């Protein structure tokens, strides 16, 4: 039975020692008390490490929401941001900002 310190276990797993302590506290990683210190069995570390399978292989994702149709009130918003003609907002943005600033300060 080979025991390692929390620091050594963290180095082996390439995580922070606090993470190792959290897994011990949650009961996910077995540890033993030796005197005043806590040690982890190397076999426990081997059992703790689990392979990760791709999410797509486990289950197919379900589509969220429902399709939008013409009777849905949100349908009226489709294409609202498109404009057929060229606007002058970008060319005159400073003038528009100055007008808005003056209008805001006149109200005070």
Phi, psi and omega in degrees: 000118180254127180253144177233154178285169177298319179299316180293320178297319179296320177295320179296319181275350183057050175227174177285145178303329178297324178297319178298315179298322179296319179293324176295313181297325180282353180082012181273339181229124182284140179215162178231152176266129177237104185065238179264352184260166178246135179233154180242134176287140179298326178297324178295323177295319179297320178288330182292326182285125181236140177291150180254125177264146178301143183297323183294327180288329181289309183206151178274137182290140177272140178293141179264147178078192179228157180294149179269138178234174185296336180275358178278133180302332179288345180299330180294341180276345182297125178081006184294334181274359181266143180229139181279323181258163182282134180264169181249013184298312183292328180286328185245025185299323181293323178294317179296320178294320178296317178298317180294322179295313179296317179298319180295318183280339174289331181287338183283000000 
